Amino acid sequence: MVTLTIDGRKVTVKEGTTILEAARQAGIKIPTLCYLKDINQIGACRVCVVEVEGRDQLAASCNAPCEDGMVVRTNTQRVRDTRRLNVEMILSKHNSSCTSCVRSGNCTLQTLARDMNVLELPFPIKPIYREWDHSYPLIRDMSKCVNCMRCVSVCDKVQDMHVWDVTGTGARTAVAVRDRKDIMDAGCTFCGQCITHCPVGALRARDDTLKVFDAIADPDKITVVQVAPAVRAAWGEDFGMSRDEASVPRMVAVLKAIGFDYVFDTDFSADLTIMEEGSEFIERMTHPGEYPMPMFTSCCPGWVRYVKIRHPELAGNLSTAKSPQQMFGAVTKSYFAKKIGVDPEKIFCVSVMPCTAKKYECAVEAVNDAGAGRDVDLSITTREFVRMTKACQIDPMTIGEAEFDDPLGEGTGAAVIFGTTGGVMEAALRSAYFLITGENPDADAFSGVRGLDGWKERTFKAGDITVRTAVANGLGNATKLIDAIQSGKVHYDFVEIMACPTGCGGGGGQPIEEGKELGGARGQKLYALDRTSHTRFSHENSCVQRLYEEYLGAPLSHEAHHLLHTDIKEWKL
Amino acid sequence: MSRLRIYTPDKSQAIVDNLYENLQHRIEVAPQGNCPVELTDAFLRLCLAQSCGKCVPCRVGLTQLSALVEKILEGEGTAQDMMILEKASHAIVDSSDCAIGREAARTVLECLKGFRDDFMSHLNTGRCMSSFSAVPCVSFCPAHVDIPGYIALVRAGRYADAVRLIREDNPFPSVCGLICEHPCENHCRRNIMDASVNIRGLKRVAVERAGHVDAPKCAPPTGKTVAVIGGGPTGLTAAYYLALMGHSVTVYERRKKFGGMLRYGIPRYRLPAKFLDEDINVILSTGIEAHTNVEIGKDISFSEIQEKFDGVYIAIGAHSYKKLNIPGEDAKNVMSAVELLGAMGDEEPMDMTGKNVVVIGGGNVAMDASRTALRLGAKSVKVVYRRRQSDMTALAAEITGAIAEGVELVTLQAPVAILTDESGAARAVQVKPQIPGAYKGGRPTPMNADLPEEEIPADIVVVAIGQAIEFGHFAEAGIAASRGGTLQADTSGAVAGANGIYAGGDCASGPATVIKAIEAGKTAAANIDEYFGLHSEIAFDVDIPQALSKVRGASGRCNMTDRPAAERVHDFDLIEYCMTDEQAHQECTRCLRCDHFGYGSFRGGRKEAW
């Protein structure tokens, strides 16, 4: 332990703690811009500088370790002046068209400039502009980049994908896609972690809200929206609502107020996924040697892209079951259209997802099978859903409550935990146990797969069958896990992987809050919803049961294969 | 009113001088990986700042060149711009009135040719190809030793850890602590402030304070076998890392002892045997099978080795010598420096008592030979060199050391013959005075001056004009040689067309430094391992102390000190003193920790394995 004085207060911290963290522990605020704890502590923006007695230069508190007896001052004239000057320098290279920026009101640089009372810039403003195809799911605006390198570090250190790189040196140093490639050819999974860790508006997901409004306004279109599990754990954050206040009925009421004709739940198709994927898993387990093992989950499009990019040889290990988003679209434009007696061409299917890769997924030819345009016409992020709510001037606190529509609105507790790491595995095991033994396990029997560790492994028994499972979140952990499988160090039967750290709770489409990783807290909300749900087993979803009775027959049936599975081994990116 | 005045620089001129000095420091450190196109532009702007502005090509021309380069840097350049850039540069070279404009444009032309790919990348993709190297000392060290890491360990008093850390990349810490040419220091960022950290000196501190440090454990046996031919620095480096990777290694050495040029080329007063033996013993302790007195082609054929081993590393060094090709060279008492120093390695010193010795050459070997001759009792030692002292390739410290001990430099004299007495022994070197001519390869070519030839009396003549490689047997075995007389190997060390045969060190690169030999050995070890289809890592398992307070303000560098010349010239004991604890501590605190500050905290601070 070392003891130092910060602004006259004695602070004792562990050796190796940075001045910034020590100050935070003491409740002293130091502004930051490029800092991301443990991921990007590079002292590049020099906004976090502080005075250290005995040193002739200010220190970047984000990467200067505390030393015993150190005397630090965080709020002197010299510190304030220097921080402001550095912010002014950053602003001279930043396209501050805040009024038309997606991050307006949620921009770290904007907050810094406001807090530091930057009113007139002493330097001419000369951002660098570069072209970018705005039809891509991920959009980069060079003119707003502040070279904080967070995207580079997140992609390198957390996701281990190395899509972003630094190009040039000196005044022209810039972030760019690696090897001078186009982002579409750079091996990007579109996980969106660079977006959620960008402090400004330099990285964003494509905005599709205007197209959604167009569809709602079109009298010839029947608009159907599905909401992914993790969205309900995060959507209220931007409205300052607590996780309890941001309830599912309020969320449904908001979607109805926006004007969707039918508000459904992706939980429904998550339960359907479990029926298909669970049955597929039992098929694989009971026919050793016939299928590549372990079986990988396939509901995360970032992960599926990862496999296709990094390990095409493992594509056969992916479950052929489509993701809940795509199953939902396929069922909507077939079963549901038939049920309400409309031409599926008239249905406009929208998904609200915690995800940026879903925008890419819904456009993949091979996962569109209902034959009426795209099964899911548009996928929007939680953030876009929030923006649509604001565009409609809806106050979610006073809007009241509403229920999901029938028949694609029913979901179980097993489905809702899809939105957090380990959830798909747990849900699948609950139903697989039933399918193998004919009876339900204790709903919490598989809670061992919960938790935010990057790579967990557990072994369970269902009847005579022993299932060795592994769960990983974050692509950096996925890489480690795959390497271990391929080198024969570990052996599993069933592996769940989510591209984003903590799973969809920390998804690339989720609301952004500077300096906070909220995936874990959002996951807890999903577990709470699971505990209180009417049933916690996918195979008990009555709407899913009805779908099989009325339309599909049984899991893995011919029709189920046509609509709900894809030849995942074959199609290319 | 005075008619003439004595020039006294005013305050502003003093600052201008200081500015130039700072600029010089910055140029000296030359970081690795900056955008060369950007640098071209900066160069042009500096040239413009030095222009008087009288003539069009310089005043306007250089401005336009800079504008074009800027346009290209902004990603807005066209092929037409590149053409104009080139044409205009030619016009400026052709029509400038003085060197300011002419040489600026000439340099731009060189840039356009030298790094055209960088220009084209900016032009075609709007992006730069360069990528900055975070830690200059590490990137300029051929073996990429973690220098800030071991300096931090020395500062913390963890000397054995420092030695372990150095050995991750270089198994010759004791040797390099004494005789490394330390290219790391040339680019030390501290040079921008005052002078580089005394990196080599700190390495010696680590080694001396640590005492014996065991080698790490070898990886489990892989079942692969490697023969290393030549027990010099590159051969032993490769053998060491291959052994650590778990391969079974056999080293064949032609001479009585291991060490190669370290033993048979470098005099003991620079590298005492106990330092060399310490490194070699640690290397061999990894379970390497070591054979001395075995000559390939005589005692065992190369094809036999090829059959017996899965991989071969040819590391035979450059133990032959170049000849002057002048009359009298075969006379009695004429020898090569390789022979003289080689005999010293086997502890069979020649007696030179009372002799007048002439050493011909201007490199480090010439200095080693002349200083050895003094220690062997020579009455006088003259180094005869056909260029100027400043053109000598020997390190400045070696030259001043030799002069201090009494070696006389005779420069701008080209030997034309060795004159003999009636017994056929050398009696003098006949020389022709020279005058420096036009530059070629960075040095002026000496030309015959309009002066008569002279005679320099010599009882013994030592020729030190370069080494050569003997590879007759390998040539017969089909290993190709380059026009320069070296074995042909690519940058991975692989010999073309020969599976599993690698070559490196002096025999492949031509005579070079020990650290370059170590680089070659390390490279060969990694690539032989890859050739086996493996990827055995040499991993880094020493934790490095965190970077603490920055040191600001200039602080003088503690240089190494030597024993007094009058004393040391009589023996072969080590001439250099080690740093004191006080000096070592100061040098450690002068390290700017580029692994942590600057780009190091973002990328490239530390490689954990190779």
Chai-1 contact restraints between the chains, C-beta under 6 A:
chainA,res_idxA,chainB,res_idxB,connection_type,confidence,min_distance_angstrom,max_distance_angstrom,comment,restraint_id
A,I42,B,S601,contact,1.0,0.0,6.0,A-B,restraint_1
A,I42,B,F602,contact,1.0,0.0,6.0,A-B,restraint_2
A,G43,B,S601,contact,1.0,0.0,6.0,A-B,restraint_3
A,D56,B,R552,contact,1.0,0.0,6.0,A-B,restraint_4
A,Q57,B,R552,contact,1.0,0.0,6.0,A-B,restraint_5
A,N63,B,S601,contact,1.0,0.0,6.0,A-B,restraint_6
A,P65,B,Q546,contact,1.0,0.0,6.0,A-B,restraint_7
A,M149,B,F602,contact,1.0,0.0,6.0,A-B,restraint_8
A,T167,B,R127,contact,1.0,0.0,6.0,A-B,restraint_9
A,T167,B,C128,contact,1.0,0.0,6.0,A-B,restraint_10
A,G168,B,C35,contact,1.0,0.0,6.0,A-B,restraint_11
A,G168,B,C128,contact,1.0,0.0,6.0,A-B,restraint_12
A,T169,B,N34,contact,1.0,0.0,6.0,A-B,restraint_13
A,T169,B,C35,contact,1.0,0.0,6.0,A-B,restraint_14
A,T169,B,S130,contact,1.0,0.0,6.0,A-B,restraint_15
A,T169,B,F132,contact,1.0,0.0,6.0,A-B,restraint_16
A,G170,B,E38,contact,1.0,0.0,6.0,A-B,restraint_17
A,R180,B,T125,contact,1.0,0.0,6.0,A-B,restraint_18
A,R180,B,R127,contact,1.0,0.0,6.0,A-B,restraint_19
